[in-house]
Amino acid sequence: MIKVHHLNQSRSQRVLWLLEELGLDYEIVPYTRDPETRLAPPALKAVHPLGKSPVIEDGGRVVAESGTIIEYLTETYGKGKMMPAPGTDEYWRYKHFLHFAEGSAMLPLMLFLYTNRLGDAGKPLHERIFGEIDNHFSYLNQELEGREFLVGDALTGADIQNGFVLENPYAMGLLEQYPNLKRYIEMIHSRPAYARAIERGGTPVMS
C-alpha cells in the first residue's frame, strides 16, 4: 500500500487529493507543524534528507516533491487518467502547468506569507511581491477563460498542482478580481474526491 508522509497544511494535501481521484488505497503517516516556527518536525528527515512533505513510499521506492509524486502516481497507476497522451499538444500544455505551479506561481505567494509575518518591516517588499502575484494570477485567470480545467475537458495532475496555489489566496479573499480563478477553486472544492482528501488530511490553508 502507498504510504503518504503527510504534514498538516502543506503541499502533501495535493497527493491525498490525487490518490482519492485515482481511487487508490493509501496510508497516512501524519506530522504536525511547530506552532511557533510553522516548520515540519525533525522526524521527517528520517524519511527524506530534506525533512519536507510530501514524501511517499511505494514498494520500497521513496518519492519526494509534489510534482514528481503527481507524475509518478499518474504514470504508474493512472491507466490513462489524469494526464493527456504523451507527445500531444495538450500533453505539453499539461507539463507547462504542472511545473508553472511551483516554478513560477508559488514563489511570490511564499514571499508574501513570510514577509507578512514581519509586520511593518516586511511592507516595503509588498508592492513588488503583489505585482508578481498579479502577474501570475492574471495569466492563470486568462488561461482559464472558457475552460473548466487547465488542460482538455477533464481533471489532470496540472489541476491538482495549481489548486493548492489558490487555497490561501481564496481563503483571504484575494481572488475577487480574478473571476475565473475563483470559479476554478470553487469547482475544485465541490469535487467529492477533494472533500474526502480534506476529511482525511485536514485543510490545506495555512493558519
The 8 nearest C-alpha neighbors of each residue, nearest first, counted from 0:
[[1, 25, 2, 24, 57, 26, 58, 56],
 [0, 2, 25, 57, 56, 26, 3, 55],
 [1, 3, 26, 56, 55, 25, 27, 0],
 [4, 2, 55, 27, 5, 28, 26, 54],
 [5, 3, 28, 54, 53, 55, 27, 29],
 [6, 4, 29, 3, 11, 53, 28, 30],
 [7, 5, 30, 31, 9, 52, 29, 8],
 [6, 8, 9, 31, 5, 30, 32, 201],
 [9, 7, 203, 205, 204, 202, 6, 10],
 [10, 8, 11, 7, 6, 203, 12, 52],
 [9, 11, 12, 13, 53, 65, 52, 163],
 [10, 12, 53, 13, 14, 9, 5, 52],
 [13, 11, 15, 10, 14, 9, 203, 16],
 [14, 12, 11, 16, 15, 10, 159, 17],
 [13, 15, 17, 11, 12, 16, 18, 69],
 [14, 16, 18, 12, 196, 17, 13, 19],
 [15, 17, 196, 19, 13, 193, 14, 18],
 [18, 16, 20, 14, 19, 15, 21, 13],
 [17, 19, 21, 15, 23, 20, 16, 22],
 [18, 20, 22, 16, 192, 17, 21, 15],
 [21, 19, 17, 192, 18, 22, 16, 193],
 [22, 20, 18, 19, 23, 17, 77, 76],
 [21, 23, 19, 20, 18, 24, 17, 192],
 [24, 22, 18, 21, 25, 19, 20, 1],
 [25, 23, 0, 22, 1, 26, 18, 19],
 [24, 26, 1, 0, 2, 23, 27, 3],
 [25, 27, 2, 3, 1, 28, 0, 24],
 [28, 26, 3, 29, 2, 4, 5, 25],
 [27, 29, 4, 5, 3, 26, 30, 2],
 [30, 28, 5, 27, 6, 4, 31, 7],
 [29, 31, 6, 5, 7, 32, 28, 40],
 [32, 30, 7, 6, 33, 39, 40, 29],
 [31, 33, 39, 37, 38, 34, 40, 7],
 [32, 34, 37, 38, 35, 36, 39, 31],
 [35, 33, 37, 32, 36, 38, 31, 206],
 [36, 34, 33, 37, 38, 32, 39, 206],
 [35, 37, 38, 33, 34, 32, 39, 40],
 [38, 36, 33, 32, 34, 35, 39, 31],
 [39, 37, 36, 32, 33, 40, 34, 35],
 [38, 40, 32, 33, 41, 51, 31, 37],
 [39, 41, 42, 43, 32, 38, 33, 31],
 [42, 40, 43, 44, 39, 50, 45, 38],
 [43, 41, 40, 44, 45, 50, 46, 39],
 [44, 42, 50, 45, 46, 41, 40, 51],
 [45, 43, 50, 48, 47, 46, 42, 41],
 [44, 46, 43, 42, 47, 48, 50, 41],
 [45, 47, 44, 43, 48, 50, 42, 54],
 [46, 48, 44, 49, 50, 45, 43, 51],
 [49, 47, 44, 50, 45, 46, 43, 51],
 [50, 48, 51, 47, 44, 43, 46, 52],
 [49, 51, 44, 43, 48, 47, 41, 52],
 [52, 50, 49, 43, 53, 39, 47, 44],
 [53, 51, 54, 6, 11, 5, 4, 10],
 [52, 54, 11, 5, 4, 65, 63, 64],
 [53, 55, 63, 4, 52, 62, 3, 64],
 [56, 54, 3, 62, 2, 61, 4, 57],
 [55, 57, 61, 2, 60, 1, 59, 62],
 [56, 58, 1, 60, 59, 55, 2, 61],
 [59, 57, 60, 56, 1, 0, 61, 2],
 [58, 60, 57, 56, 61, 1, 62, 55],
 [59, 61, 57, 56, 58, 62, 55, 1],
 [62, 60, 56, 55, 59, 57, 63, 54],
 [61, 63, 55, 54, 68, 56, 60, 64],
 [62, 64, 54, 53, 68, 65, 55, 67],
 [65, 63, 67, 66, 68, 53, 54, 62],
 [64, 66, 68, 67, 69, 53, 63, 10],
 [67, 65, 69, 68, 64, 70, 97, 160],
 [66, 68, 70, 69, 64, 65, 71, 63],
 [67, 69, 71, 65, 66, 70, 72, 64],
 [70, 68, 66, 72, 67, 71, 73, 65],
 [71, 69, 67, 73, 68, 72, 74, 66],
 [72, 70, 68, 74, 69, 73, 75, 67],
 [71, 73, 75, 69, 76, 74, 70, 68],
 [74, 72, 77, 70, 76, 75, 71, 69],
 [73, 75, 71, 72, 77, 76, 70, 78],
 [76, 74, 72, 73, 71, 77, 78, 70],
 [75, 77, 73, 72, 78, 74, 21, 71],
 [76, 78, 73, 80, 79, 74, 75, 81],
 [79, 77, 80, 76, 74, 73, 75, 81],
 [78, 80, 77, 82, 81, 84, 83, 74],
 [81, 79, 77, 78, 82, 73, 155, 83],
 [80, 82, 155, 156, 154, 73, 77, 79],
 [83, 81, 155, 80, 156, 79, 84, 73],
 [84, 82, 90, 89, 85, 81, 93, 87],
 [83, 85, 90, 87, 86, 82, 79, 89],
 [86, 84, 90, 87, 83, 91, 82, 89],
 [85, 87, 90, 84, 88, 91, 89, 83],
 [88, 86, 90, 89, 85, 84, 91, 83],
 [89, 87, 91, 90, 92, 86, 93, 85],
 [88, 90, 92, 87, 91, 93, 83, 150],
 [91, 89, 93, 83, 87, 88, 92, 85],
 [90, 92, 94, 93, 88, 89, 95, 87],
 [91, 93, 89, 95, 90, 94, 88, 96],
 [92, 94, 90, 91, 96, 95, 157, 97],
 [95, 93, 91, 97, 92, 96, 90, 98],
 [94, 96, 92, 93, 98, 97, 99, 91],
 [97, 95, 99, 98, 93, 157, 94, 100],
 [96, 98, 157, 94, 95, 99, 93, 160],
 [97, 99, 96, 100, 95, 102, 101, 94],
 [100, 98, 96, 102, 103, 101, 97, 95],
 [101, 99, 104, 161, 98, 102, 103, 160],
 [102, 100, 105, 103, 99, 98, 104, 106],
 [101, 103, 99, 98, 100, 104, 105, 106],
 [104, 102, 99, 101, 105, 100, 106, 135],
 [103, 105, 100, 106, 135, 101, 99, 102],
 [104, 106, 108, 101, 107, 103, 109, 100],
 [105, 107, 109, 108, 104, 110, 103, 101],
 [108, 106, 110, 109, 128, 105, 132, 111],
 [109, 107, 111, 105, 110, 106, 112, 132],
 [108, 110, 112, 106, 111, 107, 105, 113],
 [111, 109, 107, 113, 108, 112, 114, 106],
 [110, 112, 108, 114, 109, 113, 115, 107],
 [113, 111, 109, 115, 110, 114, 108, 116],
 [112, 114, 110, 115, 116, 111, 109, 117],
 [115, 113, 121, 117, 111, 116, 112, 110],
 [114, 116, 112, 117, 113, 118, 111, 121],
 [115, 117, 114, 113, 118, 112, 121, 111],
 [118, 116, 114, 121, 115, 120, 119, 113],
 [117, 119, 120, 116, 115, 121, 122, 114],
 [118, 120, 122, 121, 117, 123, 115, 114],
 [121, 119, 117, 118, 122, 123, 114, 115],
 [120, 122, 114, 117, 119, 118, 123, 124],
 [121, 123, 125, 119, 124, 120, 118, 114],
 [124, 122, 125, 121, 126, 120, 119, 127],
 [125, 123, 122, 126, 127, 121, 128, 114],
 [124, 126, 128, 122, 127, 123, 129, 121],
 [127, 125, 129, 128, 124, 130, 123, 122],
 [128, 126, 130, 125, 129, 124, 131, 123],
 [127, 129, 125, 131, 130, 126, 107, 124],
 [130, 128, 132, 126, 131, 127, 125, 133],
 [129, 131, 127, 133, 128, 132, 126, 134],
 [130, 132, 134, 128, 129, 133, 107, 135],
 [131, 133, 129, 135, 134, 130, 107, 136],
 [134, 132, 136, 130, 131, 135, 137, 129],
 [133, 135, 131, 132, 137, 136, 130, 138],
 [134, 136, 138, 132, 133, 137, 104, 139],
 [135, 137, 139, 133, 138, 134, 140, 132],
 [138, 136, 140, 134, 139, 135, 133, 141],
 [137, 139, 135, 141, 136, 140, 142, 134],
 [140, 138, 142, 136, 141, 137, 135, 143],
 [139, 141, 137, 143, 179, 138, 142, 180],
 [142, 140, 138, 144, 143, 139, 137, 179],
 [141, 143, 139, 140, 144, 138, 149, 146],
 [144, 142, 146, 140, 141, 179, 145, 149],
 [143, 145, 141, 146, 142, 179, 140, 147],
 [144, 146, 143, 147, 142, 179, 141, 148],
 [147, 145, 143, 144, 148, 149, 142, 152],
 [146, 148, 183, 145, 149, 143, 152, 153],
 [149, 147, 146, 150, 154, 152, 153, 151],
 [148, 150, 143, 158, 146, 151, 157, 147],
 [151, 149, 148, 93, 89, 152, 92, 155],
 [150, 152, 153, 148, 149, 89, 83, 154],
 [151, 153, 148, 150, 154, 147, 146, 149],
 [154, 152, 151, 148, 155, 150, 81, 147],
 [153, 155, 81, 148, 158, 156, 152, 150],
 [156, 154, 81, 82, 157, 158, 153, 159],
 [155, 157, 159, 158, 81, 69, 160, 82],
 [158, 156, 97, 160, 155, 159, 96, 93],
 [159, 157, 161, 156, 160, 155, 162, 154],
 [158, 160, 156, 157, 162, 161, 13, 155],
 [161, 159, 157, 158, 162, 163, 100, 97],
 [162, 160, 164, 158, 100, 163, 159, 157],
 [161, 163, 164, 159, 165, 160, 158, 184],
 [162, 164, 166, 161, 165, 160, 13, 10],
 [165, 163, 161, 162, 166, 105, 100, 104],
 [164, 166, 163, 168, 162, 167, 169, 161],
 [165, 167, 163, 169, 168, 164, 204, 170],
 [166, 168, 170, 204, 169, 165, 171, 205],
 [169, 167, 173, 171, 165, 170, 166, 172],
 [170, 168, 172, 166, 171, 167, 174, 173],
 [169, 171, 167, 168, 172, 166, 204, 173],
 [172, 170, 168, 169, 173, 167, 174, 166],
 [173, 171, 169, 170, 174, 168, 175, 167],
 [172, 174, 168, 171, 175, 169, 176, 170],
 [175, 173, 177, 176, 169, 181, 172, 168],
 [176, 174, 177, 173, 178, 172, 181, 169],
 [177, 175, 174, 178, 173, 181, 180, 179],
 [176, 178, 174, 175, 180, 179, 140, 181],
 [179, 177, 181, 180, 176, 182, 175, 174],
 [178, 180, 182, 140, 181, 177, 183, 143],
 [181, 179, 183, 182, 177, 178, 140, 184],
 [180, 182, 178, 183, 184, 179, 174, 185],
 [181, 183, 179, 185, 180, 184, 178, 186],
 [182, 184, 180, 186, 181, 185, 179, 187],
 [185, 183, 187, 186, 181, 182, 180, 188],
 [184, 186, 188, 182, 187, 183, 181, 189],
 [187, 185, 183, 189, 184, 188, 182, 190],
 [186, 188, 184, 185, 189, 190, 183, 193],
 [187, 189, 185, 186, 190, 184, 193, 194],
 [190, 188, 186, 187, 185, 191, 193, 194],
 [189, 191, 193, 192, 187, 188, 194, 186],
 [192, 190, 194, 193, 195, 189, 188, 20],
 [193, 191, 195, 19, 20, 194, 190, 16],
 [192, 194, 196, 190, 16, 191, 195, 188],
 [195, 193, 191, 197, 196, 192, 198, 190],
 [196, 194, 198, 192, 193, 197, 191, 199],
 [195, 197, 16, 193, 199, 15, 198, 194],
 [198, 196, 201, 200, 194, 199, 195, 202],
 [199, 197, 195, 196, 200, 201, 194, 202],
 [198, 200, 196, 197, 201, 195, 15, 27],
 [201, 199, 197, 196, 198, 12, 202, 7],
 [202, 200, 197, 198, 199, 203, 7, 8],
 [201, 203, 204, 197, 8, 200, 7, 12],
 [202, 204, 8, 9, 12, 205, 201, 166],
 [205, 203, 167, 202, 8, 166, 206, 170],
 [204, 206, 8, 203, 167, 9, 202, 166],
 [205, 204, 8, 37, 167, 203, 34, 202]]
